[in-house]
Amino acid sequence: MISLQDKGTWRANENSATKLDMFFKDNSAMFQLVLDNDKIYIDRYGQPSLQYVLQESLVLHKVLDEINKLANEVDDIEEENRLIQFDDPDAIEQARSSLPARPN
């Protein structure tokens, strides 16, 4: 997500060891990625523009891709020893379905 700063669309701010704030270029809104011991969640702040909502959705698909890799695509680590584990095997797809836009 830090690499998104190079494109001028997002500005990242590490709020703490477990929180990353992502500010959109039009300053209409921002989201905060929070890594808790037992969950990962996103909070949105502000009144998002349409452009913000679409760009946020694309970024969150990339976040879900990375979480999916950590949880499911690590062949040499036993499932019970993985950094991320889901109670519901459809959790990633459920999160994706709540986003208003999908990448091409």
C-alpha positions in Angstrom: 0.0 0.0 0.0 2.9 2.3 0.6 3.8 2.1 -3.2 0.4 3.8 -3.9 2.0 7.0 -2.7 4.3 7.1 -5.8 1.3 7.4 -8.0 0.0 10.5 -6.2 -3.4 9.0 -5.5 -2.9 8.0 -1.8 -0.8 9.2 1.1 0.0 6.7 3.8 0.6 7.5 7.4 1.6 4.8 9.9 -0.6 5.7 12.8 0.8 3.0 15.1 2.4 -0.4 14.9 -1.1 -1.9 14.1 -2.8 1.0 12.2 -2.1 2.4 8.7 -4.0 5.5 7.6 -4.5 6.0 3.8 -5.5 9.5 2.7 -7.0 10.0 -0.8 -5.7 12.8 -3.0 -8.9 14.8 -3.0 -9.0 14.8 0.8 -12.7 13.8 0.8 -12.0 10.8 3.0 -9.5 8.3 4.3 -9.5 4.7 5.5 -7.6 3.1 8.3 -6.3 -0.5 8.1 -6.3 -2.0 11.6 -4.4 -5.2 12.4 -5.8 -6.7 15.6 -4.7 -10.0 17.3 -7.9 -11.7 16.1 -9.1 -9.6 13.1 -8.2 -7.2 10.4 -10.6 -4.4 9.6 -11.0 -1.2 7.8 -12.6 2.0 9.1 -13.5 4.9 6.7 -13.6 8.5 7.8 -14.9 11.5 6.0 -17.5 12.1 3.3 -16.0 10.1 0.3 -16.3 11.3 -3.3 -17.3 8.9 -6.0 -13.7 8.8 -7.2 -12.6 8.0 -3.7 -15.1 5.1 -3.3 -14.0 3.5 -6.6 -10.3 3.9 -5.8 -10.7 2.6 -2.3 -12.5 -0.4 -3.6 -9.6 -1.2 -6.0 -7.0 -0.8 -3.2 -9.0 -3.0 -0.8 -9.1 -5.8 -3.5 -5.3 -5.7 -3.5 -5.3 -5.9 0.3 -7.6 -8.9 0.1 -5.2 -10.5 -2.5 -2.3 -10.1 -0.1 -4.2 -11.4 2.9 -5.4 -14.4 0.8 -1.7 -15.2 -0.1 -0.7 -15.1 3.5 -3.6 -17.3 4.6 -3.8 -19.8 1.7 -0.9 -19.8 -0.7 2.0 -20.8 1.6 2.7 -24.4 0.6 5.6 -25.0 3.0 3.8 -23.9 6.2 1.2 -26.2 7.8 -2.3 -24.5 7.9 -2.4 -24.4 11.7 1.0 -22.6 11.8 0.1 -19.8 9.3 0.2 -16.2 10.3 -3.4 -15.7 9.1 -6.2 -18.2 9.6 -9.9 -17.8 8.9 -12.9 -19.3 10.8 -14.9 -19.0 7.7 -13.2 -20.3 4.5 -15.3 -17.8 2.4 -14.2 -14.8 4.4 -12.2 -13.2 1.6 -15.0 -13.6 -1.0 -17.5 -12.2 1.4 -15.4 -9.2 1.9 -14.9 -8.8 -1.8 -18.6 -9.0 -2.5 -19.2 -6.0 -0.2 -16.9 -3.7 -2.3 -18.7 -1.6 -5.0 -16.1 -2.0 -7.7 -13.9 -4.8 -9.0 -10.6 -4.6 -10.8 -10.5 -5.6 -14.5 
